[in-house]
Amino acid sequence: MRAAFVAALAAGVLGLAACGPAQDSAVQSTTSAIKIGGPFQLIDTEGRPVTEQALKGKPTAIFFGFTYCPEVCPTTMAELTNWLRALGRHADQLNVVFISVDPERDTPAQLKTYLSNFDPRIRGFTGSPEAVAAAAKAYRVYYRKVDTDDGGYTVDHSAAIYLFDKDGGFVEPIGYGTPPERAVGQLRKLVR
C-alpha cells in the first residue's frame, strides 16, 4: 500500500486543496522510502497539550485543513460525518482528527465551534505556527498561506485523509473526492 500511495502522490492523484483564488499544481518528488506520520506536540479544542501518543491503541484518520476553508474542508468533514454514521457502532473504534494548518486564526475555541457542526467524535488539534509546521512536515502535508485581493489570506493544502493503524503506522490515504462506498470500505477495513 505504501508503494501505491507514493506512486499516487508522485502522479498528483491526491491533489491539493485550492481553498482560495490561488492554485498550486506543483507535486514534490517522492521516493519509496517516505515515512508518513510521527511525533507532534499540539493542543486540542480545550487548550490541553496532545501528542501522537494520545492516538495509539485505535486506528486513526487524520485530515489537515482549516476552518475558514470555503469548500474542501467542510465537504471533507461532512463526508467523514456521513462515513462515521455508515460505520455504525464500529465508528467508536476509530480516532478521527482535524489538524489545523491555519494556527493564526484556528484557536482552540474556533476549532471547537467549527467542529460542532460535524460528528462529535471528530477531534480538533492546533498549536503554534512552529508546532503545526512540524506536524505537517512529519505527515508529509503540503500547505501554504496565500494572500487574497481583499487583504486577507487563504491556505492551499493537501486534501487527503491519512489512515493509520492502532500503532501509528501509515496504512493508506483516502483521496479527496473518493466515492463514499469506497471510503467507508477503507474505514471499515481499518477498524477490523
N, C-alpha and C positions, 0 to 999 in steps of 0.2 A: 504494500500500500504506500509506503513512504516513497518508493521509486516512482510510482504513478503520480503522487502528489507533486514531486519535484518536476516531473515532465510536464504536468498541467500548469504549474507555476511558470516554468520556462516558456511555455507556449502562450501564456497570458490568458488561459482559460478561466482562472479565478477572477480576473479583472480587478478593477479598482472602483471604489465608490466615488463618483464625482458629485459631491454634496453641494456644489455651487457652480458658478459660471466657468471655472477652470477645470480642465480635464487633463490628467497626466497619463499618457499611454505607455510610458517607459516601463519596461519589465527588467528587473535586475537579473543578472545572470546567476545561475544556481549550480550547485554540484550535488552529487548523490549523497554527500556526507552531511547535509544540512540537518541540524538539530533544531526542533521546534519545541518551545516551552522552556521553562526554567524558573529560577527564583525571581520573586518580585516582592516589594515592600510598598503596599498601597494602603488606602483606608476605605472602609465601607460606608454605607449611607448614614451610619450613626457616628461616623468620625473615628471609629475604632481601627487600630492597625490590623492589617490582614496580610498574610503571605500565602504562597502557593501551598504551604503545608496544610492550610485550612481546607483545601480541596481534595486532599488524598483520602482514599478509602471509598470514594464514589467516582464513577466516570463523570467527566466534565465536558460541557460545551461552552466555549468562550468566544465572545464576539467583541471586537474593538470598534467603537463608534463614538458618537457624541450627541447630546440631547438637542442641539439646535439643527441637526441634520434634517433637511426637509423631506427626504424620501427614503433613502436606502435603510437608515437606522430604524425609523418607525415601522417600515414594512417588515424588516427582519424581526423586530421584536413582536409584531403582530403574528408573523408566521410561527415564531417559536412558541408563542402562547397557544396557537392552534395545534401545533405539533405535540406540545405537552398534554393538551386536552385529549388528543388522539391516543397518546400512550396510556391514558387512564392511570391506574394505581402505580404503574411502573415508572411514571414521571418522578415520583418521590425518591427513586433510586439514582437520580441524576442531579449534579450541580449544574446550574446554568448561570453564567456570569456575563455581565456587560461591563467592559472596561473602557473608561472614557479616554479619548485622545485629545480632549479639549479641557485640560485641567484649569485653565484660566476662568472659564465660565461654569464648568461642571463641578460645583461644590457638592459635598455630601447631600445637602438639602435639595439642591437642584436635581441630582440623580434620583433621590427618593421620590420627589414629586413626579418626575418623568416616568419612572418605573411603576408608579402606582396605576398607570394606565394599562399595564400588562399583567401576565401571570405573576402572582405574588412569590413564586419560587425563584424568579429571576433576581439575582443579587447584583448590586452595582458597586464598582470599585473606581476610585480616582486617587489622586495624590499630587505631589508637587510636579512641576514640569520635568524635573530630572528623574523622578521615580517612574512617571508614565513613560518617558523615553526609554528607560532601562527595561521596563516590562515589554514595551513594543519591540525593542531590539531582541530580547530573549525569545519572543514569539514570532519573530520574522514578519512583523506587521509594518507595512508602509503607512505613513501619514505625513501630511504637510499642510501647514497653515497657508491659506490663500486669501489675500486681500480682495475685497469686493469694491465695486464702484461707489457704493454708498458710504464708504469709510469704515465698514465693518470687516468681518472676515468669515470664511467658511473653512472647513477642513476636508481635504481629499484623503481617503484612507482605503486600506484593503477592505474587501467586502465579504470575505469568507467567515464561516463559523468553524472554529477549530475544535476537533473532538479528541479527548484524551481518555486513556483507561484509568482505572482506580488508583494506579501507582504514579500517574502523571506522565505516562508515555504517550507520545503523539500517535493517533490512530489514522485519521483522515480528515479532510475538510468537508464541509457542506458548502458548495459554491452558491453565490447569490443567484437567485432565480431557479434553484433546483426544484423540480416538481415535488409537491407535498408528499405524495406517496413514497417517493424515493427518500426524502429527508426523514420521514417518520420511520422508514425501514432502517436507515442508518442509525438513528437514535435507539430503536428497538434492539438492534444487534449490539449496540454499545452497552446497554444495561443488562444484557443476558450474561 
